[in-house]
Amino acid sequence: MASHQFSPENLILVNREPNGIAFVTINRPKSLNSLTRPMIIDLAKAFKALSQDESVRVIILSGSGRAFCSGVDLTAAEDVFKGDVKDMETDTVAQMERCRKPIIGAINGFAVTAGFEIALACDIIVAAKGAKFVDTHARFGIFPTWGLSQKLSRIIGANKAREVSLTATPLTAELGERLGFVNHVVEEGELLKKAREVAEAIAKNNQDLVLRYKAVINDGLKLDLGHALALEKERGHDYYSGMTKEQFKKMQEFITGRGSKKPSSKL
């Protein structure tokens, strides 16, 4: 049976499946999954624990009910914004960025401001038709601290990002897909099914290489291309120099075994 862990009020649900897929659900549907300080801490802890759990291969993050996440609960705004912003342990986005496992965001309804930033911290995004990503920082006089001012422009281009953030108008899932921010747009009833399909495709691959691949892509994005290519070379060199003759032999057997219908000794 899948194991369940709940936060005290069941506002953040974590469900690990035996196939290596873990589900994290923001579960405060009556408040459109707006985040209180304890929920932010619980989410951070959930990602940290799943990152360290060897049985977990991939994580799907979603929101229950009509929205993914409508942002910070503004009744708790001071509590959240004046909390220790430099404390990485309790920072949801910092823990998502440090998470070794690929994170798939399954986005329905609204992903607003902090919810938008949590979506940006996912590695792959599947969105339901009609989902909307909204940045209301400029409308409410809230300064972004979870990456929205820097990441969005790098993903969808500076001009479009400036428009989304300075006007506080929604970025639709459909436009997000055209701009390369959303991977798939599906019917609402198909959202978790599609997210699971992507997760299963990842879970089937070589786990060690998946973790290394996610890391080299994400770490390289922080560098210019020249340094990023050097990073790839360096990590590739470390990977191969750490392999034994036996491991190389196994790799060859695995590859030739997969193509055994056509006998070939080629790698």
C-alpha positions as CSV (number, residue, x, y, z in Angstrom):
1,M,0.0,0.0,0.0
2,A,1.1,3.6,-0.6
3,S,2.1,5.4,2.5
4,H,0.5,8.7,3.5
5,Q,2.0,11.4,5.7
6,F,0.0,14.4,6.7
7,S,0.7,17.8,8.1
8,P,-1.2,18.5,11.3
9,E,-4.3,19.9,9.4
10,N,-3.7,17.7,6.3
11,L,-3.0,20.9,4.4
12,I,0.0,19.4,2.6
13,L,-0.4,15.7,1.6
14,V,2.5,13.5,0.7
15,N,1.7,10.1,-0.9
16,R,4.5,7.8,-2.1
17,E,3.6,5.0,-4.5
18,P,5.5,1.8,-4.8
19,N,6.5,2.6,-8.4
20,G,8.8,5.5,-7.3
21,I,6.3,8.3,-8.0
22,A,5.5,10.6,-5.1
23,F,2.5,13.0,-5.0
24,V,2.6,16.3,-3.1
25,T,-0.8,18.0,-2.9
26,I,-1.5,21.5,-1.6
27,N,-4.8,20.7,0.2
28,R,-6.6,23.8,1.3
29,P,-9.3,24.0,-1.5
30,K,-11.7,26.2,0.4
31,S,-9.1,29.0,0.4
32,L,-8.0,28.1,-3.2
33,N,-4.8,26.6,-1.7
34,S,-3.5,29.9,-0.4
35,L,-0.4,29.4,1.7
36,T,0.1,30.0,5.4
37,R,3.5,30.0,7.1
38,P,3.1,26.4,8.4
39,M,2.1,25.2,5.0
40,I,5.2,26.8,3.4
41,I,7.3,25.1,6.0
42,D,5.5,21.8,5.5
43,L,6.0,22.0,1.7
44,A,9.7,22.8,2.2
45,K,10.1,19.8,4.5
46,A,8.2,17.5,2.1
47,F,10.6,18.3,-0.8
48,K,13.6,17.9,1.4
49,A,12.4,14.5,2.6
50,L,11.5,13.3,-0.9
51,S,14.9,14.4,-2.2
52,Q,16.6,12.2,0.3
53,D,14.3,9.2,-0.1
54,E,16.0,6.7,-2.3
55,S,12.7,5.0,-3.1
56,V,11.3,8.1,-4.8
57,R,12.2,8.6,-8.5
58,V,10.0,11.5,-9.5
59,I,7.6,14.0,-7.8
60,I,4.2,15.3,-9.0
61,L,3.0,18.5,-7.3
62,S,-0.6,19.6,-7.6
63,G,-3.4,21.5,-5.8
64,S,-6.7,20.1,-4.7
65,G,-10.0,21.6,-5.8
66,R,-10.4,24.5,-8.3
67,A,-6.9,26.1,-8.1
68,F,-3.3,25.1,-8.0
69,C,-2.3,27.8,-5.5
70,S,-3.7,31.3,-5.1
71,G,-0.5,32.6,-3.4
72,V,0.3,33.5,0.1
73,D,-2.7,33.9,2.5
74,L,-2.6,37.6,2.8
75,T,-4.2,37.5,6.3
76,A,-0.9,35.9,7.2
77,A,1.2,38.2,5.0
78,E,3.4,39.8,7.7
79,D,4.0,36.4,9.3
80,V,5.2,35.0,5.9
81,F,7.1,38.0,4.5
82,K,8.9,38.9,7.7
83,G,9.6,35.3,8.5
84,D,13.3,34.5,8.1
85,V,13.6,34.8,4.3
86,K,17.2,33.6,4.5
87,D,16.2,30.4,6.2
88,M,16.6,27.9,3.3
89,E,15.3,25.0,5.4
90,T,11.8,26.5,5.6
91,D,11.8,28.0,2.1
92,T,9.6,26.0,-0.3
93,V,11.2,27.3,-3.5
94,A,14.8,26.9,-2.2
95,Q,14.0,23.2,-1.2
96,M,12.4,22.6,-4.6
97,E,15.5,24.0,-6.3
98,R,17.7,21.8,-4.2
99,C,15.5,18.7,-4.7
100,R,17.5,16.0,-6.6
101,K,14.4,14.4,-8.0
102,P,12.5,15.7,-11.1
103,I,9.4,17.7,-10.1
104,I,6.4,17.7,-12.4
105,G,3.9,20.5,-11.7
106,A,0.2,19.6,-12.5
107,I,-1.4,23.0,-12.7
108,N,-5.2,23.5,-12.7
109,G,-7.1,26.8,-12.3
110,F,-5.0,29.6,-10.9
111,A,-1.3,29.7,-10.0
112,V,-1.0,33.2,-8.5
113,T,2.1,35.0,-7.4
114,A,3.7,32.6,-4.9
115,G,1.8,29.9,-6.7
116,F,3.3,31.0,-10.0
117,E,6.8,31.0,-8.3
118,I,6.2,27.4,-7.1
119,A,5.2,26.4,-10.6
120,L,8.4,28.0,-11.9
121,A,10.4,25.8,-9.5
122,C,9.0,22.7,-11.2
123,D,11.1,21.0,-13.9
124,I,8.2,20.1,-16.2
125,I,4.7,21.6,-16.2
126,V,1.5,20.0,-17.3
127,A,-1.5,22.4,-17.2
128,A,-5.2,22.0,-17.6
129,K,-7.0,24.0,-20.3
130,G,-8.0,27.3,-18.8
131,A,-5.2,27.3,-16.2
132,K,-3.8,30.8,-15.6
133,F,-0.5,32.0,-14.2
134,V,-0.8,35.4,-12.6
135,D,1.9,37.7,-11.1
136,T,0.2,40.2,-8.8
137,H,3.3,41.5,-7.0
138,A,3.0,44.9,-8.7
139,R,-0.7,45.1,-7.9
140,F,-0.4,44.5,-4.2
141,G,3.0,46.1,-3.5
142,I,4.7,42.8,-2.7
143,F,8.4,42.3,-3.6
144,P,9.2,39.0,-5.2
145,T,11.7,36.8,-3.3
146,W,11.0,33.4,-4.8
147,G,12.5,34.0,-8.2
148,L,9.7,35.4,-10.4
149,S,11.5,38.6,-11.3
150,Q,14.5,36.6,-12.7
151,K,13.2,33.2,-13.9
152,L,10.2,34.2,-16.0
153,S,12.2,36.5,-18.3
154,R,14.7,33.7,-18.9
155,I,12.0,31.2,-19.7
156,I,9.5,33.2,-21.8
157,G,11.6,36.1,-22.9
158,A,12.1,39.5,-21.3
159,N,9.4,41.5,-23.1
160,K,6.7,39.0,-22.5
161,A,7.8,38.6,-18.8
162,R,7.8,42.4,-18.3
163,E,4.2,42.5,-19.6
164,V,3.0,39.7,-17.4
165,S,4.6,41.2,-14.3
166,L,4.2,44.9,-14.8
167,T,0.5,44.7,-15.9
168,A,-0.4,41.7,-13.6
169,T,-2.4,40.1,-16.4
170,P,-2.8,36.3,-16.6
171,L,-0.5,34.2,-18.7
172,T,-2.8,31.4,-20.0
173,A,-1.7,27.8,-20.2
174,E,-2.1,27.9,-23.9
175,L,0.2,30.9,-24.4
176,G,2.6,29.4,-21.8
177,E,2.8,26.3,-24.0
178,R,3.6,28.4,-27.1
179,L,6.3,30.2,-25.2
180,G,7.9,27.0,-24.0
181,F,7.0,27.4,-20.3
182,V,4.2,24.7,-20.2
183,N,5.0,21.3,-21.6
184,H,1.5,20.0,-22.1
185,V,-2.0,21.5,-22.0
186,V,-4.7,18.9,-21.4
187,E,-8.4,18.6,-20.5
188,E,-8.9,19.1,-16.7
189,G,-10.0,15.5,-16.2
190,E,-6.7,14.3,-17.9
191,L,-4.3,16.5,-15.8
192,L,-3.0,13.9,-13.3
193,K,-3.1,11.1,-15.9
194,K,-0.8,13.1,-18.2
195,A,1.5,14.1,-15.3
196,R,1.6,10.4,-14.3
197,E,2.5,9.4,-17.9
198,V,5.4,11.8,-17.9
199,A,6.5,10.6,-14.4
200,E,6.4,7.0,-15.5
201,A,8.5,7.7,-18.5
202,I,11.1,9.3,-16.2
203,A,10.9,6.6,-13.6
204,K,11.7,3.9,-16.2
205,N,15.1,5.3,-16.9
206,N,18.5,4.9,-15.2
207,Q,17.9,6.6,-11.9
208,D,21.5,7.7,-11.3
209,L,21.7,9.3,-14.7
210,V,18.3,11.0,-14.4
211,L,19.4,12.7,-11.1
212,R,22.7,13.7,-12.7
213,Y,21.0,14.9,-15.9
214,K,18.5,17.1,-14.0
215,A,21.4,18.5,-12.0
216,V,23.6,19.3,-14.9
217,I,20.8,21.0,-16.9
218,N,19.6,23.1,-13.9
219,D,23.1,24.0,-12.7
220,G,24.2,24.8,-16.3
221,L,21.2,27.2,-16.7
222,K,22.8,29.4,-14.1
223,L,25.9,29.8,-16.2
224,D,26.8,31.3,-19.6
225,L,27.1,28.7,-22.3
226,G,30.9,28.4,-22.3
227,H,31.0,27.7,-18.6
228,A,28.0,25.4,-18.8
229,L,29.7,23.3,-21.5
230,A,32.8,23.1,-19.3
231,L,30.5,21.9,-16.4
232,E,29.1,19.1,-18.6
233,K,32.6,18.0,-19.7
234,E,33.8,18.0,-16.1
235,R,30.8,16.1,-14.7
236,G,31.0,13.6,-17.6
237,H,34.7,13.0,-16.9
238,D,33.9,12.4,-13.2
239,Y,31.1,10.0,-14.1
240,Y,33.2,7.9,-16.5
241,S,36.3,7.9,-14.4
242,G,34.2,6.6,-11.5
243,M,33.0,3.6,-13.5
244,T,34.7,0.2,-13.2
245,K,35.4,-2.1,-16.1
246,E,32.5,-4.3,-14.8
247,Q,30.1,-1.3,-15.1
248,F,31.2,-0.6,-18.7
249,K,30.7,-4.2,-19.5
250,K,27.2,-4.1,-18.0
251,M,26.4,-0.9,-19.9
252,Q,27.4,-2.6,-23.2
253,E,25.4,-5.7,-22.4
254,F,22.3,-3.6,-21.5
255,I,22.6,-1.6,-24.8
256,T,23.2,-4.7,-27.0
257,G,20.5,-6.6,-25.1
258,R,18.0,-3.9,-26.0
259,G,18.8,-4.2,-29.6
260,S,19.2,-8.0,-29.6
261,K,16.7,-8.4,-32.4
262,K,19.4,-7.0,-34.7
263,P,22.7,-8.7,-33.6
264,S,25.2,-5.9,-33.3
265,S,28.3,-5.3,-31.2
266,K,28.0,-1.5,-31.7
267,L,27.3,0.7,-28.7
